[in-house]
Amino acid sequence: MGVLGELGRYPLQIEIICKILKFWQHILANEDSILFQAYTVQMKYNLTWVSFIKELLCFLGLTNTWENQSVTDLIINNIKSKLKSSFSKHWKEELAKVQTGTIQGCKKQILPGAICDPYVTYLSILKNPMHRKYLTQLKISAHRLEIEKGRYNKPPTPRNQRICTNCPHNEI
């Protein structure tokens, strides 16, 4: 989740859900097809695929769409926006909760542009791909520095004892 949020990307599930809804729209538009007949049988027995759509629409407060058995491109775009907004909100809340992402006393912060823009600005400023990679790893705590590795020791190394092993300064 951290990588997606940091890079301004969204989970693939959002696109998958939109494709499912587009397929549902296609089925509903072709009432004479064998596909629609199969859909009717699935509705009758409340099978997985159909129940997923129903639960999703109810979760998003679109029960009316399910009851009317009609979906438009506008509704699908609205659902996509709601899911993206929900992901952004969840990611920002999780990031705010993180207390372990401290490096030399500076707490992690959401960089301007993260999630809001399709591409975070600091990534376009850095021309060297390896520099972008390392900075992103540092931002999302996916690095191998002792301050991060010490969290996963059994038992965890206390923060004040996670001394850097890469330099002679003996600092955290």
Disulfide bonds with the S-S distance in Angstrom:
none
